[in-house]
Amino acid sequence: MDVTSAVLAGALAGLAGCVPLAVPFEGALRAGAKVSIAAGMAGVMASFLMMTVALAVAYAVAGAGRPFLAFACSMVALFLLFWAVEAIRAWRAANGRRRA
């Protein structure tokens, strides 16, 4: 596995790790929607398991070298970028979509 494909695979794994959490989060952003704590916790656990399995598979395929590091950094960066955008959306929704 070369570094470029590792970065792309890591980006896909990071985005896939966001999906289980994004579903209840997007539901909670809708007006009048009720999302249970259990759904949120299930999303957290599913996301954790998906990303852990992705790291284990990448380690098995690429070993502990540079491609694995590129995969892991890309995965975490895309995951955090996605949730930074979602945090901004949640802040705007909580504050009546005011702009500073």
C-alpha positions as CSV (number, residue, x, y, z in Angstrom):
1,M,0.0,0.0,0.0
2,D,1.5,3.3,-1.0
3,V,1.0,6.6,0.9
4,T,-1.5,8.1,-1.5
5,S,-3.9,5.2,-1.4
6,A,-3.4,5.0,2.4
7,V,-4.5,8.7,2.7
8,L,-7.5,8.1,0.5
9,A,-8.5,4.9,2.4
10,G,-8.1,6.7,5.7
11,A,-10.3,9.5,4.6
12,L,-13.0,7.1,3.6
13,A,-12.7,5.2,6.9
14,G,-12.9,8.5,8.8
15,L,-16.1,9.5,7.0
16,A,-17.5,6.0,7.4
17,G,-16.8,6.3,11.2
18,C,-18.9,9.5,11.3
19,V,-22.1,7.9,9.9
20,P,-23.3,6.0,13.0
21,L,-23.0,9.2,15.1
22,A,-24.3,11.5,12.4
23,V,-27.7,9.8,12.1
24,P,-28.9,10.5,15.6
25,F,-27.1,13.9,15.6
26,E,-28.9,15.1,12.5
27,G,-32.2,13.8,13.9
28,A,-31.6,15.9,17.0
29,L,-31.1,19.0,14.9
30,R,-34.6,18.8,13.5
31,A,-37.2,20.8,15.3
32,G,-39.4,18.8,17.6
33,A,-37.4,15.6,17.1
34,K,-36.7,13.3,20.0
35,V,-33.5,11.2,19.9
36,S,-32.9,8.8,22.8
37,I,-29.6,8.7,24.7
38,A,-29.5,5.0,23.9
39,A,-29.4,5.8,20.1
40,G,-26.6,8.2,20.7
41,M,-24.6,5.7,22.8
42,A,-25.2,3.0,20.2
43,G,-23.8,5.4,17.6
44,V,-20.7,6.1,19.7
45,M,-20.0,2.4,20.1
46,A,-20.6,1.6,16.5
47,S,-18.3,4.4,15.4
48,F,-15.6,3.3,17.8
49,L,-15.8,-0.3,16.6
50,M,-15.8,0.7,12.9
51,M,-12.8,2.9,13.3
52,T,-10.9,0.3,15.5
53,V,-11.5,-2.4,12.9
54,A,-10.4,0.0,10.1
55,L,-7.1,0.6,12.0
56,A,-6.6,-3.1,12.6
57,V,-7.1,-3.9,9.0
58,A,-4.8,-1.1,7.9
59,Y,-2.2,-2.3,10.3
60,A,-2.5,-5.8,9.0
61,V,-2.2,-4.7,5.4
62,A,0.4,-1.9,5.7
63,G,2.4,-2.9,8.7
64,A,3.7,-0.2,11.1
65,G,5.4,1.9,8.5
66,R,4.6,5.2,6.8
67,P,1.4,4.1,5.0
68,F,-0.2,3.1,8.3
69,L,0.7,6.5,9.8
70,A,-0.7,8.2,6.7
71,F,-3.9,6.1,7.0
72,A,-4.4,6.8,10.7
73,C,-3.7,10.6,10.4
74,S,-6.0,10.9,7.5
75,M,-8.8,9.0,9.2
76,V,-8.6,11.1,12.4
77,A,-8.3,14.3,10.5
78,L,-11.4,13.7,8.4
79,F,-13.3,12.5,11.5
80,L,-12.5,15.6,13.4
81,L,-13.1,17.9,10.5
82,F,-16.6,16.4,10.0
83,W,-17.4,17.0,13.7
84,A,-16.1,20.5,13.7
85,V,-18.5,21.3,10.9
86,E,-21.3,19.6,12.8
87,A,-20.5,21.5,16.0
88,I,-20.8,24.8,14.1
89,R,-24.2,23.7,12.7
90,A,-25.3,22.7,16.2
91,W,-24.1,26.0,17.7
92,R,-26.0,27.9,15.0
93,A,-29.2,25.8,15.6
94,A,-28.9,26.4,19.4
95,N,-28.5,30.1,18.9
96,G,-31.2,30.8,16.4
97,R,-28.9,30.8,13.4
98,R,-27.4,34.2,14.3
99,R,-24.3,35.3,12.5
100,A,-21.5,37.1,14.3
